Amino acid sequence: MGIPAFQNYLLPALQALGNGEVWSNDRLSEQLSLHFKLTPEDKANLLPSGVRPRYRDRAIWALTYLFHAGLARRPARGKYEITPAGVSLLGSNPKELTQRFLIDNYPAFRAFATQSSGNEPKGTTPSSVTPMSAAEQTPSDRFETAFNELQATLIAELLDRLAAMTPEGFEHAVLKLLRAMGYAADEQSVQHTGQSGDEGIDGVIHQDPMGLDRVYVQAKNWANPVSGPDLSKFVGAMDLQGASKGVFVTRSSFTAQAVGFAEKSMKRIVLVDGNRFARLMIQYGVGVTTIRSYQVCRADADFFDETAE
């Protein structure tokens, strides 16, 4: 069935606490994974950041929401137990538990839910307060969703700008990226050869001072996919140079035939399509400028443990 929407975690989490025991994040995460019959594949599903499994993130945030609503309390670090308010809510036999319900019925949670956007405007009522975001997402999900949307927009813009470059400009961009990625010791180790009669080689990267280890580069600023015959020509050009390593970069994509050709080749050939090239530009700061950065922190448990001693 896959990992349920975050909001679906709230009631099962409260029901688990309803046995009166003290629950840890880990224990509740596993209990809810059994409740939802999650598969090993579901449990291996990570947040885009890779910080933690998505099913654990949902359980942790469910506990956080119950805590801020006053339905659970923390008797110790990382431990949760139900409160009288939580017992009372369970006694009413609720069919579901939603963020909307928490906002409408628990002022403490309403304050928590709206604090990121400032104080509530005068004249607002509980029912007019907008929830933080989509009910199926945790704050971690929403942050990373927004980041991924910005990333996708930037990738599209980079591809548009690359499309407007000349073939030679694209070749220089490719070589600059490979240089930024550490494939050459210095600028002198990167040689641009792309020109009429270049025999299919647009650049050479010397990976050692004496030039004994070289990577040959082909860069094509094409809109159409690179085919098997296109890749075959590149391999032929490498043969003429006695080369064993090559990188083929395109703004577009590679056909299945081209991918198969590279995989079966006796040479080591890396294929980089437009999407991957744009992502690498962002990762290594080539052709992009950082306008703002966010530092996401969490409490340092070791600090507080040491301070308490």
Secondary structure, DSSP 8 states (H G I E B T S, - for coil): -----GGGGHHHHHHHHTTS--EEHHHHHHHHHHHTT--HHHHT-B-TT-SSBHHHHHHHHHHHHHHHTTSEE-SSTTEEEE-HHHHHHHHT--S---HHHHHHH-HHHHHHHHGGG-S--TT--GGGS--SS-TT--HHHHHHHHHHHHHHHHHHHHHHHHHTS-HHHHHHHHHHHHHHTTSSSSGGGEEE--STT-TT--EEEE-STTS-SEEEEEEE--SS-B-HHHHHHHHHHHHHHT--EEEEEESS-B-HHHHHHHHH-SSEEEEE-HHHHHHHHHHTTSS-------------HHHHHHHH-
